[in-house]
Amino acid sequence: MRLKPAVLFGFILVYLYFRGIGDHGLIDPVEGIYASIAAHMAGGGNYFVPKIGEALASGSSMGSWWLSVIGLKMFAWGEFAVRFFSALSGLGMIWASAKAARVYPEERPRKSWLAACVCAGMTLCFTVSHIASPHAVYSCMMGFAMSGIARSIYNKRTLTRAHMAITFAFMAYGFEGILLPFLAVIVYYVVSDDREMLRDFFTWPGGIIITIAVSGLYFVMLMIANPEIIHFMRCRNYVYTFGGLAGIATFVFVGFVPFHGFIFRALYEGFSVINESNDERSPELFMSVWGAVFFLAGLISGDILSLGACVPALSALLGRKLDSWLSQRSFESMRYAVMINTLVLIPVLYMILPFAAHNFPAVEASMMSLIPWWLAEGLFLFASWYYTKTRQPVKWARNVSAAALICLMPLAGVFNLIAGSYSAHTVGMGLREVVKGNDIVIQYGVNYPSMYFYSLRNSRIINAGLTPGVAERKFAAPESAINTLWGGKGRVFLLMPDDMKSDTPLPKNIFHIAGGEGLLLLSNQ
């Protein structure tokens, strides 16, 4: 990329990806768990024993928690600090896709520009980078791993970078960070018979030494400091969806907006070389295999946010294909891509989702920001159709890419509105100001893991479901315990939904402390 446009483009991306990440509360439970674990570590807890207050937590994201601790030490204690490295990783995903798109130095830099715009404009990339969780860091590292392996076709030294990224992904996310890249390379060998890439990847001295040494040292540290965490690293407990299978399908579909048709066409051409007798190594085929492996792995695991790991590969593949189509004026491929995109997006985005919004609380809560998002997506569809129809490749590359970035503008508002339904920021901050000494905090009818992050106090859970992956059983209590605690000499704070009616009537001496986001914070004194 040329320097001045690249700097301007970088400033635009920094604005888009960091805008608003500290303006809304943590979305429970997924953000609340990771932020609260990091808060416990930053507040003097054990860096190798994940806990939310006194409750033990399971998981394999030690490296991501450590990054959040660094964020809390660097910035003020708040949402921006725990989302900082996620947003930074989103920019890393864009950079990795741009690097991967230009495998050979003599190739046009427009491949990198297009790949970066595709990655930046994909809803899934933007989503994982705005959530306090390990998925953005994991996706970023997998992007650099894919980039290093793809570019090793020309320069084998990039394999060192690939192995370093794989090692960091293992530390930040778990065993998938090592197993899935190795699986992707093996699958690529099976479908392409590319022995050279397989041999180089598994035998490159610098890469293998880094992977074995750093991963081994990290594993030994965990074995010494907290052997039980090794067991939890074999499973993923933090899988949350809104709306069951329908919610998963909706998220997967929306995640790849607005490039469905282009991705389908690029994958079709990427896999089409399998049956061709061509001695040339195909970076497009490798990117297609990588994207397919990580997409299927995310669906099978049920951790839909991990689908972000396939975004850099698909973006790099599409960037290369778009540049090829535009350079060769292959408007037939472009027309097919635009046609599929139109046929897929218009019915689902403008007909199905609006009428089904009431079935998905997260969608319904963010409707005010989804309306301008729908308008922006319509602009993208029109621009891609118009510049394809009029055969203007230069304007297509410039204006359609700009339209994709415009689609990101309303999404920060979407997170803001969703947080209003799934966040306890207001009452949590109110609790932090008033709780003292031996005061008791009760969550009645709700379970917000982020309550510890905001108040830095343990809370008892009464008449509410427990959070998977957090050992809260000993903190749960029957509903009758409210009156026993309420009538004691100590001060008790009660967090409950503002529309909930208790079967066990509370005593009369109730004092309102704070309220907001559908919650009430009450006290007995």
N, C-alpha and C positions, 0 to 999 in steps of 0.2 A: 504494500500500500504506500502511496505517496504520503509524505510527512504531514503537510498542512491539512489535507482532508481527513487523514487518520486521526489527528489530534482533535479536530472538530467533531468527528464521529464519536471519538472517545468521550468527549464532554457530554454529548447528547445521551450516550448510553449511561454514563455515571448519573446524570440527572434522572433518567427514566428508572434506573434500577435502585437508586438510593432514595428517591423521592417518596416520602411518606412511610418509611419502614419503622419510624419511631412514633408515628402519630396515632396508632390504635393499639388496643390491648392485645394480650396474648390470646390466641384462639385455642381454647381448651377442647380436648385434652392434649392433642399432639404437641403444641407449642408449650403448654404449661408444664408438661413432664420434663422436656429437655431443658427449659429455662430454669426450672426449680432445681434440677440436679446440678446444673452449673452454678446456681446461686449458693447451694449448700457447699460445693467445693470452694467457691470464691470466699465464702464466709468462714473458712477455717476447717472445713470437712476434709476427709481423706480423699485424695485425688484418684485413688484406685478403687474406692467403694462408692458406687452411685447410690445416693439416698435423697429422698425428699423429706427434709427434716429428720424425723426418727424412723421413717418408713424406708426399708430397703427397696431398691429398684433393680430390675434386670435389664440387660441390653448389651450391645457390643460397640457402642459409639464413643469409646473413651476419648479418642482424638478430637471428635467434634465437641465434646463437653469441655475439653481443655481449651479449644479455641474460643468457646463462649466465655470461659473464665478469663481469658486474655482480654476479650471484648469488655467484660465487666470491669476489669482493672484499668483499661484504657479510657473508657467513656463513663459518663454518669450512669448510675444504676437505673436501667430502664429497658424498654423494648428495643431501642436502637442498638444497644450494646450486644444483645443476644442474637440480633438479626444481621449484624454487620458482616460477619464472615459468610453468611449465606448470600447476601447481596454481592459481595466481592467474588464469591464463587460463581455467581451468575455471569459476571463479566469474564471470568476465567473460561467458562463454557463457550462463550462467544469467541474468545481469542483462540481456543483450541480448535474450534470448527474452522476458523479462518486459516490457521496454520495447516490443518489437514487437507483443506481443499486445494492447496497449491503444493502438490507432491514434488514436482520438478521445478527448479529455479527458472527455467526458460518459459514456464507457463504464464499466461496472462494474470496480472494481479486482480482482475475483475472477478475471478473465481473466489478469491478470499473475501472481497467486498460482498458478493452475493451470499456466500455461506454465512458470513457474520450477520447480515441483515435477516436471513431466514432464521437463524438461531435466536437472535434478539427478539424477533417478532413472534416467535412461537409461544403460545400461551403457557405451555408446560414449563419452559425455561424461566419465564417470568414468575410463575407460581412458586416453584421450588426455591427460587432465590429470595422470595419474600416471606418465607416461613422459617421460624427458628427450629430447625431440625437438621440431621446430618445429611439429608438427601442432596442438597446443593453441593456440598463439599465432595460427596461421593461422585456425583455426576460430573463435576469439574475434573476430578482426578481421572475418571474413566475417559473423559474427553481428551486429556493430555496423553493418556496411555494409547488410545486409538490413534491420535495424531502421530505419536512417535513410531508406532508400528507401521502405519501407512506410509510415512515418509522414509522408512528404512529401505524401501524399494530403491531409492536413490542414494541415501546416506545411512549406512548401518549404525552410525554413532547415535542416531536418535533413539535407538533401542534402550540406551542408558536412561534417557528421560522417561521412556515408557515404563521401565521397571521401577523407577523411583515413584512415579505416579501410582502404580499398582500397590506399592508398599504403603504409601500414605493413605490410599483408599482402604486398605486392610485396617489400618489404625483408626480411621475415621468412621468406618461403617461395619466392618466385620469380615468374615471369611469370603463373602461374595466378592469383595474387592480383589481377591487373588484368584478365586476359582473361575469366575465368569470370564475374565480376559483370557485365561488359558483355554477355557472351553471355546471361546470365539475363534481363537487362532487354530485350534484343532478342527473345528467345523469348517473353517475356511480352507484348510488343507484337504479335507475330505471332498469338498465340492469343486475345488480347483486343481488339486494335485500339485500345489505349489510347495515342493519340498524345501526350497531355499528359504522361504519365510519361516516355515516351521523350524528348520534347523537353526537359523540365526536367532530366533526368539528364545529358544530353549538353551542355546549354548553361548550366547553373547556374554563374554567374561564379566564386563563391568556391570551389566544388568543383573545377572544371576548372583553375583557377589553382594550387590546392594540388597536385592530381595531377600536372600537367605540371612545376611548379617543383621539388617535392620529389623526385619520381621521376627527373626529368632530372638533378638535382644528384647524386643517389645513383648513377645510371648513369655519369655523368662521373667521379665519384670512383673507381668500380671500373675504368673504362677506363684511368685514369691509374695507379692503384696495382697492378692485376693484370688486364691485358687478357684473359688466358687464362680467367679465371673466367666471362667472358661466354659463352664456348662451353659451359661446363658448366651454365650456367643454363638452357640450352635442353632439358636432359634431366634425368631424376630417376633417380639411380643407387641410392639407398638404399631398395630395396623388398625386404622380407624377410617371408616367410610360414613358418608351421610346418605342414607337411602338404600342400603343393601346393594344387591347386584345392579339395580337400576342406577343407583348413585355411582357405582364403579364405571358402568358403561358411559354415563354422562360425562364423568370426569375424563375418561380416556378419550372420548370424542372431542370434548372442548380443549383438551390439552394440546392437540395438534392443529387447532385452528390457527391461521387460515390456509394451511398448505396441504390439505388432504389429497386433492387431485394431483398436485405436483409430486408429492411423496410417492403415491401409487405409481405414477408414470416413471419416476426415477428408479424405483425399486424394480419395476418390470424390465427396464433397460439394463439395470445393474446385474440382475440375475440372468439375463438373456445370453450373456457370454459363456455360460456354463457349457452349453452344447456346441459352442464354436471351437474349431481347431485353431487356436491362436496361442502362439508361444509367448506373447507379451503378458507380463503380470498386470493384473487389473486392480488398481486401488478402489475403483467403484464397486467391484464385487466384494472386496474385503469390507468396505463400509456398509454395504447392504447386509452382509452376514452379521457384522457387529451389531447393527441396529436391530436386526431380527432376533438375535440371541438375547439381548438385553430387554427387548420388548416382551418376549415370551417369559423371560425370567421374572419380570415385574408382575405380569399377570398371574403366573403360577404361584408366586410367593404371596400374593394378595396385598403387597405393599405398593400401592399404586403410585406413590410419590417417587419410588425408585425408577419409574419409567423415564425420569429425566436423564438417566444414564445413556439412553439411546438417542437423545436429541442432538448432541454434537456430531455423531456419525451420520444421521439422516440429513442434518444441515450441510455438512461437508459434501455429501453425495449430491444433494440437490443443487448446491452452489456450483459444483463441477458440471452437472447436467444443464443447468440454466445457461451457463456461459457457453457451453457447446451448442445448445440450441440457438442462442442468440447470435453467436459468431457464424454458424453455418446457415443462419436464416432457416432453420428447420422448424417452420411454424406449424407443421403437422403435429409434431410432438407437443408443441405449446398448446395447440387447439384442443388436443385430447386432454391435456392436463387441466386446462381452464374449464372444459366441458364437465369433466368429472368433479372438479371443485364446485362448480355451480350446482350440479345435480345433487351433490351431497350436502352442501352447506345450507342452501336456501330452504329446503324442506325442514331440516332439523333445527337450524337456528331461528328461523322466522315463523315456523308453524308448530313444531312439536314442543320445543322448550318453553315458549311463553305460556302455552296452555297447560303444560305439566309442571309449571314452577311451584304450584302449591304442594306438590308431592315431595319437593326437595327444600327443606327449610333454609339451607344455605343460599340457594338460588333466589328464593322468594324474598329473603332478607336484603339482598343486594340489588333488587330490581331497579332502583333509581339510577344506579351506575351502569347497569346492564343495558339500559336503553341507549345511551350514547355509544356504548361498545358495539351494539348491533348496528348502529348507523355507521361507525367506522369500518366495520367488517363489510358493510354494503359498499362503501367507497373502495375498499380493496378489490372486491369482486368486479365492480364496474371498471376500475383502472386496468386490471389484468385482462378483462375481456376487450376493452377498447384498444389498448396498445398491441394486443395480439391480432385483432381484426385489421387494424390499420398498418400492421407490419412495421412498427417503429421499435427496433431492438434497443437502441440507446435510451430512449425515453421509457421503455418498459423497465429496464434495469434500474433507472433512477427513480421514477415516480411510483412504481409498484412497491419497491423497497421502502420508500418513504411512507406509503400508505400502510404498510405492515407495521411500521413503528408507531404511527398515529393510533393504531388499534390498542396500543399499550396504555395510552393516556388515561382512559377511564378505569383501568383495572385496579389502580391504587385505591380508588373509591369503593370498589367491590370488596376489597379486604377490610376497609374501614367499616362498611355496613355489616359484613359477616361477623366481625369482632363484636359488634353490638349485641349479637345473639349468643356468642360463644366465648365471651370474655368477662372477667370479674375485675377489671381495672379500677373502676370508680370505687366500689366498695372495698377492694383490696387496699387501695391507697388510703381510704378513710380509716380502715382498721389499723394500718401501720401507725397512724398519728395518735391513736387512743389506747392501744393495747399496752399493758405494762406488767412487769413482774410475773405473778402466778395466775394471771387472767386465763380463762379457758375460752377457746375458740371452737365453735361447733358449726359444721355445715349440715344443715337439715334439708333433706330432699334434693340436694345437689352435691356434686363432687367436682370441684374445680382444683386441679393440681397447681394451677398458677397462683392459688391463694398463698402458698408458701413463698413464692417468688416476691409477691407484693408485700406481704406482712412479715415474712421471715419468722413465722410462728407455725407450730404444728396445729392441726385441727382434727377434731373427732368427726367421724362420718356417721350420721344417723339417718336411717330411712332413705338411703340412696345407693345406687349401684357402685361397686368398687371399680377402680381403674385397672385394666389388665397390665401386668408387668410391675405393679407396685404392691408390696406386701403390706396392705392396710388392714388386714383382718383384725388385728388386735386393737385397732383404733375405732373399729365399728362398734356401735352400741344400739340396743333396742330403743324404740321411740319413747318408751316410758322413762328412759334415763334423762330426758329433757327436764322434767319437773324436779327430779332429784338434784340435778346440777343447778337448775334455775333458783331453787329455794335455798341453796347453800349460802355461806357467808362470802364466798369469793365472787368476783365479777365474772360474768359469762357474756360472751358475744355470740350472737346467733345469725348466721347467714342463711337466708331462705328465699325462694322465689316469691315475688310480690303478689302472685295470684294463687298461692298454695294455701289450702286449708288443712290444719292439723287435726287428726282424729283425737289427739290428746291436747285439750285446751291448755294454753299457756297461762300462767298467773297474770294478774292485772298489772303488776309493776313492770311495764314494758316501755323502753325508751328507744326512740328512733335515732340512729346515729348517722346513717348514710343510705343512699339508694341510687339506683341507676342500672341500665342494661338488664332490666327485668328482675333485679335482685333487691333485697332489703337487708340491711345490717341493723340488728336490734341488740339491746343490752338490758340486763336486769337491774342496773344501777345507773 
